[in-house]
Amino acid sequence: MQLTNEPGLAGIPQGPRPRPPPTWAIKLVLALRGFLLRLADALAPPHIRVVEHATGLARTAAIAELARRGYAEVLDAGPLTAAEIATHTGRTPDATFRFLHALAALGFVRMTHDGRFATNSTLRALRTDHPNRARAFAEYFASRSNVEAWLDLGRTLDTGKNAFERVHGKNIWDYFEEHPNERDNFAAAMTGMTLDLAPFVASTYPFDEVLTVCDVGGGHGALLSEVLLRHPALRGILADNASVLDAARALLAHRGVAHRVRLEPSSFFTSVPEGADLYMLKNILHDWDDVACRAILANVRRATRPGQRVLIIEGFIDRRRPDPLRSPSDMQMMLVCAEGRERGIDELRALVRDSGFQPGRAFDLGIFGLLEGVAT
Ligand SMILES: C[S@@+](CC[C@H](N)C(=O)[O-])C[C@H]1O[C@@H](n2cnc3c(N)ncnc32)[C@H](O)[C@@H]1O
């Protein structure tokens, strides 16, 4: 699949994002939504539920095509007939009608009484300039490299080994180095997701207790920039692969914090930059197995002095309770990342402890959590 051009900074907010809702409200909404989804499922006969869920691949492909062909922008002008839409998107009117008819049934577009198609809030989330970059995520998930890994799920169940490396001959990060379009698209998707979560981190953790914060594997700097915007006295270090940091410069400049950030191209398997008193790892450990996690954390420990800190930021899974967010993500980590996994807070505490940190404060924010470790 050909990817949309990287969206650059379109729609990325310059100032700090709004204060997030309280954790109890998030948990309540998640619980209510889970209940309603289960209820909707229970209303269908079991074999219909099976058939509906089994067509997930069709949805993945259709949503990505909706994103890639820019229907969100085309329909911004107002409701259009399939024939009118087809002149913009290069499709035949019949195929366009049938495609949008199906997507209207899924709630991705609205069909009017006179048979035209109109935008809605879900479709607008696929605009190139939507700050949360759902479009990039849709394209990532439907990318050939990801889908081919998923089609090899059976051998992962047999061997416990990740499919991505078996299918593509290298791990996903090395693959991205050779496929810069896919790398940039994935980084854009992460930036969008992280912009959503960053205000929770920036307003929960007591950043006023530190002077310099390093984001290890910090991507384009979405989290670091939010933390710096909300804490004007802080300075930052952004560490990631060199090719990823090239694009980070623009985002940090756009958000007005570039002069407060040192960029450190580096592999966290070799070293982590010195000079910070807090090291954030957001959605890093879940990409790797325990051995790799200990190697990363050991490098963070080497960069720190006693009393300095690491802050793990990712979803805490509870293995006793299937979770509509964490459990599918755990499977994605197993399949695509190097035997990565979502972990429970006690598993993360053990990793932190094994690596020379005393587990400290923990914050459960509903959709994800923060765990501090203090270097001993
Ligand atoms: C899942 S993304 C998380 C990005 C960012 N922390 C966030 O949450 O938005 C994983 C990040 O790890 C980076 N990464 C992968 N291997 C790395 C390595 N050996 N050294 C440094 N960064 C690496 C990737 O480039 C990517 O930015």
The ligand as a Gaussian input file, in Angstrom:
#p B3LYP/6-31G(d) Opt

LIG

0 1
 C        6.634000       2.704000      20.220000
 S        7.698000       4.011000      19.762000
 C        7.479000       5.117000      21.141000
 C        7.852000       6.541000      20.797000
 C        7.579000       7.542000      21.925000
 N        8.251000       7.186000      23.148000
 C        6.092000       7.668000      22.128000
 O        5.575000       7.019000      23.048000
 O        5.453000       8.397000      21.365000
 C        9.298000       3.327000      20.092000
 C       10.437000       4.297000      19.844000
 O       11.660000       3.619000      20.137000
 C       12.622000       4.046000      19.188000
 N       13.693000       3.048000      19.133000
 C       13.636000       1.774000      18.651000
 N       14.826000       1.182000      18.795000
 C       15.658000       2.099000      19.384000
 C       17.017000       2.063000      19.816000
 N       17.765000       0.959000      19.674000
 N       17.529000       3.178000      20.400000
 C       16.779000       4.302000      20.547000
 N       15.479000       4.391000      20.167000
 C       14.922000       3.291000      19.593000
 C       11.811000       4.136000      17.908000
 O       12.464000       4.906000      16.918000
 C       10.530000       4.781000      18.412000
 O       10.606000       6.171000      18.388000

